[in-house]
Amino acid sequence: MRVSIAARSFKASNKLQDYATTEVQRLKKYFDNIIDCDIILSYQKENKTCEILLTVYGTVLKAKDQKDDFYKSINSTVNKLEQQVKKYKQKMRKR
């Protein structure tokens, strides 16, 4: 899985980028066929937003969350995507 990270309105530290990459890698244990992952981190006043786009064969799964801390935001967004990936995998098994 290719992971790309974009930071809007700020410069993301290496520690934050490593954390985001590690958290997204968790999704591979639920579904192996993830092609691409785009992580968009944005900073607006006190709100830190994380948006993740997962490209899976023919479909893009998207989740977004906003918290007061980037680490919480990333974790929450990955948890949302985890549910979507599980649901998508179940749907693919039925076919």
Stockholm file with secondary structure:
# STOCKHOLM 1.0

chainA/1-95         MRVSIAARSFKASNKLQDYATTEVQRLKKYFDNIIDCDIILSYQKENKTCEILLTVYGTVLKAKDQKDDFYKSINSTVNKLEQQVKKYKQKMRKR
#=GR chainA/1-95 SS CEEEEEEESSCCCHHHHHHHHHHHHGGGGTCSCEEEEEEEEEEETTEEEEEEEEEETTEEEEEEEEESSHHHHHHHHHHHHHHHHHHHHHHHHHC
#=GC SS_cons        CEEEEEEESSCCCHHHHHHHHHHHHGGGGTCSCEEEEEEEEEEETTEEEEEEEEEETTEEEEEEEEESSHHHHHHHHHHHHHHHHHHHHHHHHHC
//
